[in-house]
Amino acid sequence: MLDYLAGIPAFLGYFAIGMLAYAAFFGVYTTMTPQKEVELIRAGNLAAVTAFLGALLGFSLPLASAAANSVSIIDYVIWAIIGILAQILAFFIANFTMQRLHEKISSGDMAAGLWGGGIALAVGILNAACMTY
């Protein structure tokens, strides 16, 4: 019976680090982007919700891949940091390819929110797929 519980310490460690990685992602991403995501989301701005959820999902995919494939906690942390950097790159790609992206998201332009979130998700999918051993 206790054999079933043998993996719980590893699960708890990886899960706790994953939650800390989400907090780090939130802090870094909302600092790096010009729009005020939290205020916009609380105000019901669907473009901001869409863009931020795309970024969150774009970070979640490589974070999950890293958890599944990492060989140690340190390896997991390194790949989580790479996931954060990839999402920052995704924001700059989206911003470069759509002029005034953050202004459009702030004003509630759903096309801008979908564009930003879609680019973030696409980069996250590629990032997760590249994390193979």
C-alpha positions in Angstrom: 0.0 0.0 0.0 2.8 2.5 0.9 4.4 1.9 -2.5 1.6 4.0 -4.0 2.7 6.9 -1.9 6.4 6.8 -2.7 6.2 9.5 -5.4 4.4 12.0 -3.2 7.5 13.9 -2.1 8.7 14.4 -5.7 5.2 15.4 -6.7 5.0 18.0 -3.9 8.4 19.4 -4.7 7.8 19.7 -8.5 4.3 21.1 -7.8 5.5 23.7 -5.3 8.3 24.8 -7.7 5.8 25.0 -10.5 3.5 27.3 -8.5 6.6 29.4 -7.6 7.4 29.5 -11.4 3.9 30.7 -12.1 4.3 33.5 -9.5 7.7 34.4 -11.1 6.1 34.4 -14.6 3.3 36.6 -13.4 5.7 39.1 -11.8 8.1 39.2 -14.7 5.5 39.3 -17.5 3.3 42.0 -15.9 6.4 44.1 -15.3 7.8 43.7 -18.8 4.5 44.5 -20.7 3.4 48.1 -20.9 -0.3 47.4 -20.2 -1.6 46.9 -16.7 -3.0 43.4 -17.0 -4.4 43.1 -13.5 -6.3 46.4 -13.7 -7.6 45.7 -17.2 -8.7 42.2 -16.3 -10.5 43.4 -13.2 -12.2 46.0 -15.3 -13.5 43.2 -17.6 -11.3 43.9 -20.6 -11.7 40.8 -22.7 -8.7 41.6 -24.9 -6.4 41.8 -21.9 -7.9 38.5 -20.5 -7.3 36.8 -23.9 -3.8 38.1 -24.3 -2.8 37.2 -20.7 -4.4 33.7 -20.8 -2.5 33.0 -24.1 0.7 34.0 -22.4 -0.2 31.9 -19.3 -1.0 28.8 -21.4 2.1 29.5 -23.5 4.1 29.3 -20.3 2.2 26.3 -18.9 3.0 24.0 -21.8 6.8 24.2 -21.5 6.5 24.2 -17.7 4.5 20.9 -17.9 7.0 19.5 -20.4 9.9 20.4 -18.2 8.2 18.8 -15.2 7.6 15.6 -17.2 11.1 15.4 -18.7 13.5 17.0 -16.3 16.1 14.9 -14.6 16.3 17.0 -11.4 14.8 20.0 -9.6 17.6 22.2 -10.9 16.9 21.1 -14.4 13.2 21.9 -13.9 14.0 25.4 -12.6 16.4 26.1 -15.5 13.7 25.1 -18.1 11.1 27.1 -16.2 13.3 30.2 -16.6 13.7 29.4 -20.3 9.9 29.3 -20.5 9.6 32.7 -19.0 12.2 34.1 -21.4 10.4 32.5 -24.4 7.1 34.3 -23.3 8.9 37.6 -23.1 10.2 37.0 -26.6 6.7 36.1 -27.7 5.4 39.4 -26.4 8.0 41.3 -28.3 7.3 39.3 -31.5 3.5 40.1 -31.2 4.3 43.7 -30.4 6.6 44.0 -33.4 4.1 42.5 -35.8 1.2 44.6 -34.6 1.8 48.2 -34.1 0.6 49.7 -30.8 -0.4 46.3 -29.5 -0.5 47.3 -25.9 -2.6 50.4 -26.7 -5.1 48.2 -28.6 -5.3 45.6 -25.8 -5.8 48.4 -23.2 -8.6 49.8 -25.3 -10.3 46.4 -25.5 -9.5 45.5 -29.2 -10.2 41.8 -29.3 -8.2 41.3 -32.5 -5.1 42.6 -30.6 -5.8 40.4 -27.6 -6.2 37.3 -29.8 -3.1 38.2 -31.7 -1.0 38.6 -28.6 -2.4 35.5 -26.9 -2.1 33.5 -30.1 1.5 34.3 -30.6 2.2 33.5 -27.0 0.5 30.2 -27.3 2.3 29.3 -30.6 5.7 30.1 -29.0 4.8 28.1 -26.0 3.8 25.1 -28.1 7.1 25.3 -30.0 9.0 25.8 -26.7 7.4 22.7 -25.1 8.1 20.6 -28.1 11.7 21.6 -28.2 12.2 20.4 -24.6 12.9 16.8 -25.5 15.7 14.6 -24.1 
